[in-house]
């Protein structure tokens, strides 16, 4: 405290005068290493952040503006770099193996620290699975308000992440931490693939069908809960899905002839699928009524309970690249909603879709469904969304993943309500 008094402000936070309010009211000097006693009662992580889950990502339009003008990659070993807009980067460090690398950090989409850690790990691994790679190891990255919150919360977040990585069969080698006002957590993941044995956004072919492995709506439901507009069971429903690894889909899709895949996260379904349409130079038709949705999503969208990321995601796509005339405003919003640890969209021949879906549903991905197809060539890429008017029920299945200490059955299934 002596240095703070001499400087006239707190050495830990120069914006505060010395003595700070904590010292005046509690007689505790955090600059000297003293800490406030832990707060009693339950902790709500989503109350500590502005945006939940992947909705906290910087909008794609702003991101592209910030990246513009940066030096191009000049390395012959790079196979997939940032300009490709793919899920992960790929570099050939040897002739025998391709190295697949990604990093993903997100804000809490749920309140429980351990469960948040699990979701962050599953989300970080999805980029490797979407490329058809095999994760090998990871480094953790955490921002945590250690100056105001009990370190036991940070430990539970880390424990949840490490447990999920262990479930995936990979080790966490170390990591990096920052004392920050808002909680963020994730991993940098290194994976491998055979040379030429990985998938990119550019591989979809005319005639391919698109399989979505998880329901949509995690960002909308999480936002509703954050602002007190959620429905009973909604958070539990999305939590089971967000904590579910995309490992099975990533491992099996190429055995059924997959040509392209991407994971659906913060930018929403349409912007992610458009990357495939653009890179593959195809027009993609999606049937809204075939898309699996969490049970409360249509009602929330109809009541305009939507995070700001919906607008940011929509602004990232040019209107002339989309045909959404068949949809109402609420239905359109769902397709631009941010997703956290969402499913994979896999493009593969129609003959392979049935066996692929059968495997997915048998192993805990009951809502998986064919949601569209590549219907023709289009140099700049295009998406058209239609409505068949019929929602097909999906069978229930026991999940193939673990959530905290208690296993739970999957109840993510589309509702029969087509009001939105």
C-alpha positions, 0 to 999 in steps of 0.5 A: 500500500505504501507505493499506492499512497506515494503514487496517489492511486492503486498500483493494481488499478491506476483508475482508483485513488488510494486508499480505494473503496475496498480499503476504506470499507473493508480495511483490506488492501488487495495490492498487498495480497489481501483478499475479500472473503469468498461471497456466499450463495450460488454464483451465476457466471452469465451475470458476469459477462455481457454476451454468453457463449459464442455470441460474445464473438466479434461480428464477422463484418468487423472481424474482416475489416480488422483483418483486411490489409494484414500481410498475406501468408508466404509459406509453401507449407501452409495448405489452409490459411486464414484467407480460406475462412475454414474451421482450422488451419492446416500446415505440412510440417512433414511429408507424412502428416498434416498438422491441424491447428485451431484456437477457440475461447468463449464466454460462459453460456451457463452458470455452473463453472464445471459445466462451462469448462466442459462446454468450452472444451467440446467447442474448442475440439469441434474445429478439428473434428470438422476438418476430419482431423484427430486432436492430439493435445491442447493448451488452455486459455482463461481470463478470470477476475481473480481480484474479485472472485473466488479462485475455486470457481476458476479451478472448477472451470479448468477441471471441467475443461480438463475432464472433457479433454480426457473424455476426448482422449487428449492431454492438456499440456499447459496454458495461459491465464489473465486476470480479467474483468470478464470470464473467458475460457477455451483451448488451443488445440493441435490435431493431425490428419493424413496428407490430403485426408482432411476436409475443407469448405471447398469440397461440397459437390452438386447432389450432396446432401447436408446433414446437421448433427445437433439442434439449433438455438443454444445462443437464443436459449442462453440469452433468454435465460440470462435476461430472465426470459427463459423457459423451464428446462431450456438451459438443461436441454441446450447444456446436454447438447453443448457438452456433447463432443462432435467426435463421432461425427468427425470420425465417421463422416469420411467413411460415408464419403463426406466432401465438406464439413463445418461446425456451427458456432458463433456466426450462426447456421447460414453464415457458416454454411455460406462459407461452404457455398462460396468456397465450393461454388455451389448453390445450397437449398435448405429446408427450414422444416427439416432443421432440428430446433430446441423446444423453446426456440420458436417461441423465443424467436416469435417473442423477439427474445434474441441476442444482438449477435443475430443482427451482426451475423445477418449483416455479414451476408450480402442480401443477393447471396440469400433467398429467404422469401419463404420465411418470416422474420422469426424463422430467419432470426433462428438461422442467424442465431449464434451457436455455442458448441453446435453440431457439424454440417456435413456434405456427403453423397445421398447414398451415404447419408442414411448410414451416417444418420443411422450411426449418429442416432444410434450413438446419441445424436438423435436429432441429427437430420438431412436439412438440405442439399447442393442443387447446382453450381454458383460461382459466388455461392448462394443459399436458398431456404424453403419450407416443406411444411412438415416436421419429422419427429426424431427418435430418442436415444441415450447420449454417448457423452458425460455431463458432470457426474450425472448422466442424462438422457437426450431430450433435444428434439423438434417440437410440432409447433410450426407457428414460427 
